[in-house]
Amino acid sequence: MSLYDQFADPKPGYSLWPYWLWGVNVDENRLYAQIDRMIAQGIYGAIIFPWQDMPQPYLSESYFALLRSVLNHAAKREFAIGLLCDVGWPHPSTASPSRRPSAPRVAGSDVNRGTPPGRR
């Protein structure tokens, strides 16, 4: 098989991995159908991008139950899953107040974001 042919029809392990936004309309059946549609289009993996407007609060028991169910469906279909958070870990909307990122302090035209860890 030529190099061109390999790019034109890659093996599943080399398919695209789109960001898969989990937003407002998230339920098992819809997510299963989305996995099946991605596979039908030659996509064999996706990176889940949870969003704060999900009906299941991020990192809640209901979120993990949904994630577990989707992971099981994906495994049966040989569809790979990656996980991503939009900003920080855990998501700032669910972090304890002491772990939430603080707004930059502005003094004149300078922005001070604090000293990075390890450089104090």
N, C-alpha and C positions, 0 to 999 in steps of 0.2 A: 504494500500500500504506500503510495507516494505521500510526501509531507503535506501536500495540498489536500489530499483526500482525508488525512488525519485531522486537519483543521476544519474541513468542510463537514465532517461527521465524527466529532470526538466521542470517545468512550465516555460512559456516564461519570466516571471519576474526574473528568476534565470539563464538565459542563459549566455553564454560567452559574453563579450563586447570587441571585438578586437579594436586596434587602426586602424582607417580607414584613410590612408594617401591620401590626396588630392594633387596630384602632377601635372605633365605636361599635361596629357590627361584628363582634368576635363570638363565634360559637363553634362547637365541634364539627357539625355537619358542613358549615361554610368553609372551615379550615381544611377538612378532609377533601372537599371538592376542589379547593385551590391547589392542594398538593397534586391531586390527580390531573388537573389542567396543566400545571407546570410540567409534569412528567410527559403528558401528551405533546408538549411543545419542545421536548428534549432537554428540559432542565431537571437535574437530579439532586439539587440541594438548594437551600435558602438560609439566610441569616435572619432570624426572628428579631424584629425591632419593636419591642413593646412600647405602647404609647399611654400617656397618662389618662386618656379618656376611655380606656377599656372598661367594660362592665365589671370585669374581675379586677379588683385593686391589685396593682403590681406587688409581687412577693407575698400575696395573701394565699391562704389555703386553696381558694377557688382558682387562683392563677396557676398554682402548681398542679392542681388536678387537671386543668385544661391542658397545660404543657405536657404532663405525663401522657394524657390521652393522645395528643397530637404526635408525640414522640413514638408511641406504640404504633400508630397508623403509619407514620413515616418509615419505621423500621420494616414493617410488613411489605411496603412498596419499594424498599431499598432506596429511600430518599434521605439524604443527609441533612442534618439540622445544625446550624450554628446559632449562638445566642449573643445578643448585643444590647447594650443599654444606651440611650441617647446621650446622657451626660452623667459621668461619674458612676460609681457603683457603691451602694444601691442607688436607685433613681432618687434624685433630690426631693421629689414630692413625698417620698415615704421614709426618708432618712430622719433620724432623730435630730432635733434642732442643733445639737452640738456638732453634727456631722454634715450639715447643709453648707454648701459653698456660700461664702459671704460676698457681698457686692464689693467691687473695687473701691478703694478710698481715693477720692480725687482732690488733689491740691494744685490749684492753678491749672497748668496744662499737663502736669505729670499724673500718671495713673500708677498707684502702688498696689500690686497684687500680693504683697507679702513676700517673705523669703521662701524659696522652694525648699521642700524637705531635703535634708542632707547638706544644706549650704548655710547653716546657721552658725 
